[in-house]
């Protein structure tokens, strides 16, 4: 009887620890130690900005075996600190193309078929340290 009581107390304690660990992981945005993907909004002009338009610099995007140059006008993190947006892109400066885009081919065609100087905004997920961006939405005007 005493052994059975200790076993039940031990299982209850273990269950509490497991549930507590899951709750605390959810509070901090996912599994402990696993970086969560950043949702970025990247705005710019295909090929280059029109004359006199401010720019953050050029960025190359690998899309469907092509390279598209985007003249950046804004980068914003939508699910984290606002300061992470531009910093998230700096890690790709050494690569050419800087970032590889993946997603629905019909969606990515909005970028690859865009005329030079077309303003465009990409919304997508990037895992810290990874070079691929899963594009979920593109806006052109």
ChimeraX attribute file (.defattr): number of C-alpha atoms within 10 A of each C-alpha:
attribute: neighborCount
match mode: 1-to-1
recipient: residues
	/A:1	6
	/A:2	6
	/A:3	7
	/A:4	9
	/A:5	10
	/A:6	11
	/A:7	12
	/A:8	11
	/A:9	11
	/A:10	12
	/A:11	12
	/A:12	12
	/A:13	11
	/A:14	12
	/A:15	12
	/A:16	12
	/A:17	12
	/A:18	12
	/A:19	11
	/A:20	12
	/A:21	14
	/A:22	14
	/A:23	13
	/A:24	14
	/A:25	15
	/A:26	12
	/A:27	10
	/A:28	10
	/A:29	11
	/A:30	14
	/A:31	15
	/A:32	13
	/A:33	7
	/A:34	9
	/A:35	12
	/A:36	17
	/A:37	17
	/A:38	21
	/A:39	21
	/A:40	26
	/A:41	19
	/A:42	21
	/A:43	21
	/A:44	25
	/A:45	24
	/A:46	26
	/A:47	19
	/A:48	20
	/A:49	21
	/A:50	15
	/A:51	7
	/A:52	6
	/A:53	10
	/A:54	12
	/A:55	15
	/A:56	12
	/A:57	13
	/A:58	18
	/A:59	21
	/A:60	21
	/A:61	21
	/A:62	18
	/A:63	19
	/A:64	14
	/A:65	7
	/A:66	11
	/A:67	16
	/A:68	18
	/A:69	18
	/A:70	25
	/A:71	25
	/A:72	22
	/A:73	19
	/A:74	16
	/A:75	22
	/A:76	21
	/A:77	21
	/A:78	16
	/A:79	14
	/A:80	14
	/A:81	10
	/A:82	13
	/A:83	11
	/A:84	17
	/A:85	21
	/A:86	16
	/A:87	13
	/A:88	18
	/A:89	18
	/A:90	11
	/A:91	15
	/A:92	17
	/A:93	12
	/A:94	8
	/A:95	11
	/A:96	13
	/A:97	19
	/A:98	21
	/A:99	22
	/A:100	21
	/A:101	20
	/A:102	18
	/A:103	15
	/A:104	12
	/A:105	11
	/A:106	9
	/A:107	15
	/A:108	19
	/A:109	13
	/A:110	15
	/A:111	22
	/A:112	18
	/A:113	10
	/A:114	16
	/A:115	12
	/A:116	14
	/A:117	16
	/A:118	17
	/A:119	23
	/A:120	21
	/A:121	22
	/A:122	20
	/A:123	19
	/A:124	23
	/A:125	21
	/A:126	20
	/A:127	15
	/A:128	14
	/A:129	11
	/A:130	12
	/A:131	16
	/A:132	18
	/A:133	22
	/A:134	18
	/A:135	21
	/A:136	15
	/A:137	15
	/A:138	18
	/A:139	13
	/A:140	13
	/A:141	6
